[in-house]
């Protein structure tokens, strides 16, 4: 038989819960029970992986100390992990004994909280140990307390070894009808592995670093795209793809409507020469064109012509329509 103890207190020297579970551990070992204790305060970064340790246990003891209010966050975090990642079939056959001592008020409420949580998980709660102990020296001065603790440990051993059944609890019915968690299409083994990744600080930090690196990469790419989308670069592209034609002469103004930072580009064609000018204000132009950057990119990459862009409504035009048709003759892309 193997029994796991999950201790959710702070681990201080005079913790009465530590005294109780240490005494119960001695009794269980005398009965040839393998006992393994998990101090949750030492494994707070790996609590989400602890439900995997339930698989080889026959029963568990959940212990904590009420120092001001409630059983504390570590034990509740462990129960949360059991709900999200635990093997519900295994938990449904597992006995749990609560051990809640207090140095203030609230030990009975703590026991009730653990019993209710374990029933909702589908497990089998057993009669636990609770009490108000302001000073652990009370145990040494009263042997009846020690005999009571030993008797509780022996009863827990008998309950597990004899597999004593428990009557159905309404909490389990409520769980089936109300307490429904959004299901994850993972096996218990995959959920356990996932919980290990979640609880691994190094893995999480590595993932965050990778995300930051990718963010920087895409941000730099966007900046590069912005740099390659300047008016000067477009004008250079027009000059490289210029094919002289004496029949086409005039001044064209091209405005990119969705890039306010890009100034209007002027292309002046005279005597088979193309003159490039960038100006914020235009005058003495023959044809004014306005379009989005995507439409302009479609044109300069050869996937669209000026005339087709105008006919499709992707480009607006003012001026001489003959000169518009001439643009596809003097600027050959693709």
ChimeraX attribute file (.defattr): number of C-alpha atoms within 10 A of each C-alpha:
attribute: neighborCount
match mode: 1-to-1
recipient: residues
	/A:1	15
	/A:2	16
	/A:3	23
	/A:4	21
	/A:5	21
	/A:6	22
	/A:7	25
	/A:8	26
	/A:9	24
	/A:10	17
	/A:11	17
	/A:12	8
	/A:13	9
	/A:14	12
	/A:15	22
	/A:16	28
	/A:17	26
	/A:18	22
	/A:19	16
	/A:20	23
	/A:21	23
	/A:22	13
	/A:23	15
	/A:24	22
	/A:25	22
	/A:26	14
	/A:27	19
	/A:28	21
	/A:29	12
	/A:30	10
	/A:31	12
	/A:32	10
	/A:33	15
	/A:34	14
	/A:35	18
	/A:36	14
	/A:37	15
	/A:38	16
	/A:39	17
	/A:40	22
	/A:41	16
	/A:42	13
	/A:43	14
	/A:44	14
	/A:45	14
	/A:46	17
	/A:47	25
	/A:48	26
	/A:49	24
	/A:50	22
	/A:51	23
	/A:52	20
	/A:53	13
	/A:54	18
	/A:55	12
	/A:56	12
	/A:57	18
	/A:58	19
	/A:59	27
	/A:60	22
	/A:61	21
	/A:62	23
	/A:63	28
	/A:64	30
	/A:65	31
	/A:66	24
	/A:67	19
	/A:68	12
	/A:69	14
	/A:70	19
	/A:71	25
	/A:72	17
	/A:73	14
	/A:74	21
	/A:75	21
	/A:76	16
	/A:77	16
	/A:78	23
	/A:79	22
	/A:80	17
	/A:81	19
	/A:82	22
	/A:83	19
	/A:84	20
	/A:85	25
	/A:86	27
	/A:87	20
	/A:88	16
	/A:89	12
	/A:90	15
	/A:91	24
	/A:92	15
	/A:93	15
	/A:94	21
	/A:95	24
	/A:96	27
	/A:97	24
	/A:98	25
	/A:99	25
	/A:100	31
	/A:101	30
	/A:102	25
	/A:103	18
	/A:104	15
	/A:105	16
	/A:106	21
	/A:107	25
	/A:108	16
	/A:109	16
	/A:110	25
	/A:111	25
	/A:112	14
	/A:113	15
	/A:114	24
	/A:115	23
	/A:116	18
	/A:117	19
	/A:118	25
	/A:119	21
	/A:120	21
	/A:121	23
	/A:122	24
	/A:123	23
	/A:124	23
	/A:125	21
	/A:126	19
	/A:127	15
	/A:128	22
	/A:129	21
	/A:130	22
	/A:131	18
	/A:132	17
	/A:133	17
	/A:134	15
	/A:135	11
	/A:136	17
	/A:137	11
	/A:138	13
	/A:139	15
	/A:140	10
	/A:141	10
	/A:142	10
	/A:143	11
	/A:144	11
	/A:145	14
	/A:146	18
	/A:147	11
	/A:148	12
	/A:149	20
	/A:150	19
	/A:151	14
	/A:152	19
	/A:153	23
	/A:154	15
	/A:155	15
	/A:156	22
	/A:157	20
	/A:158	12
	/A:159	16
	/A:160	19
	/A:161	12
	/A:162	8
	/A:163	12
	/A:164	10
	/A:165	11
	/A:166	11
	/A:167	6
	/A:168	11
	/A:169	13
	/A:170	11
	/A:171	17
	/A:172	19
	/A:173	14
	/A:174	12
	/A:175	15
	/A:176	11
	/A:177	8
	/A:178	9
	/A:179	13
	/A:180	9
	/A:181	9
	/A:182	7
	/A:183	7
	/A:184	9
	/A:185	8
	/A:186	11
	/A:187	11
	/A:188	17
	/A:189	13
	/A:190	12
	/A:191	20
	/A:192	23
	/A:193	15
	/A:194	16
	/A:195	22
	/A:196	19
	/A:197	16
	/A:198	17
	/A:199	19
	/A:200	16
	/A:201	13
	/A:202	11
	/A:203	13
	/A:204	13
	/A:205	11
	/A:206	12
	/A:207	12
	/A:208	12
	/A:209	12
	/A:210	12
	/A:211	12
	/A:212	12
	/A:213	12
	/A:214	12
	/A:215	12
	/A:216	12
	/A:217	12
	/A:218	12
	/A:219	12
	/A:220	12
	/A:221	12
	/A:222	12
	/A:223	12
	/A:224	11
	/A:225	11
	/A:226	11
	/A:227	12
	/A:228	12
	/A:229	15
	/A:230	14
	/A:231	22
	/A:232	17
	/A:233	12
	/A:234	16
	/A:235	17
	/A:236	12
	/A:237	15
	/A:238	19
	/A:239	16
	/A:240	12
	/A:241	14
	/A:242	20
	/A:243	16
	/A:244	17
	/A:245	16
	/A:246	11
	/A:247	12
	/A:248	18
	/A:249	20
	/A:250	18
	/A:251	19
	/A:252	23
	/A:253	24
	/A:254	20
	/A:255	23
	/A:256	21
	/A:257	16
	/A:258	12
	/A:259	14
	/A:260	9
	/A:261	10
	/A:262	18
	/A:263	18
	/A:264	22
	/A:265	23
	/A:266	26
	/A:267	22
	/A:268	17
	/A:269	20
	/A:270	15
	/A:271	12
	/A:272	15
	/A:273	16
	/A:274	20
	/A:275	13
	/A:276	18
	/A:277	14
	/A:278	17
	/A:279	14
	/A:280	10
	/A:281	10
	/A:282	14
	/A:283	9
	/A:284	9
	/A:285	15
	/A:286	17
	/A:287	20
	/A:288	19
	/A:289	20
	/A:290	20
	/A:291	20
	/A:292	16
	/A:293	16
	/A:294	11
	/A:295	18
	/A:296	21
	/A:297	14
	/A:298	16
	/A:299	21
	/A:300	19
	/A:301	13
	/A:302	11
	/A:303	11
	/A:304	17
	/A:305	22
	/A:306	23
	/A:307	17
	/A:308	14
	/A:309	17
	/A:310	16
	/A:311	11
	/A:312	10
	/A:313	11
	/A:314	15
	/A:315	19
	/A:316	15
	/A:317	17
	/A:318	13
	/A:319	13
	/A:320	12
	/A:321	12
	/A:322	10
	/A:323	18
	/A:324	21
	/A:325	15
	/A:326	17
	/A:327	18
	/A:328	18
	/A:329	16
	/A:330	21
	/A:331	21
	/A:332	17
	/A:333	18
	/A:334	10
